């Protein structure tokens, strides 16, 4: 590919080519719904998300990033939220739509990347990311943050579920490009994850996800961090 680098977006696209093509990877990931993937076996939402709503979080309009099979989107719609849910994989969106139909909830599903999503600025009360961020290439991190800040209303809330170092290796940004791989995702230390968000968000809650014993109505694995933040 000999496209010249004339702007910031050209630079990001060039760096994308050093790593795997995400859409192809995630389409294949969701082909077999019977795989031994922990969140494939659970229809219910994340345990921390349930906690947030029980403790008074009551957003009217929600954006979910990397919605996968729709567990959390369905839960939030059942709480009365108007939900936009994004995933890059058509196989994930198809599964999520089937679940939404079964549960008789109306959700706006979009099969595209967050970086291609067209939205009205400052229109969401709550943005939730369960599992997208730790698969995000380091060079896309700044744009990711800018999109979230632009999409959230003033004093809106952001929730994240992300690998800790028990869930994936603490791979440095430099190593990602030296090895040309995100491997199975980046495992973040508490310090590293807080450094990414602390300049733009007030961290309200930060802890390990509580592990649930399956079968259960909610999902929980302690290889993940969970955090609720408020935009500054």
Secondary structure, 3 states (H helix, E strand, C coil): CCCCCCCHHHHHHHHHCCCCCHHHHHHHHCCCCCCCCHHHCCCCCEHHHHHHHHCCCCCCEEEEECCCCCHHHHHHHHCCCEEEEEECCHHHHHHHHHHHHHHCCCCEEEECCHHHCCCCCCCEEEEEEECCHHHCCHHHHHHHHHHHHHHEEEEEEEEEEEECCCCCCCCCHHHHHHHCCCCCCCCCCHHHHHHHHCCCEEEEEEEECCCCCCCCCCECCCCEEEEEEEEC
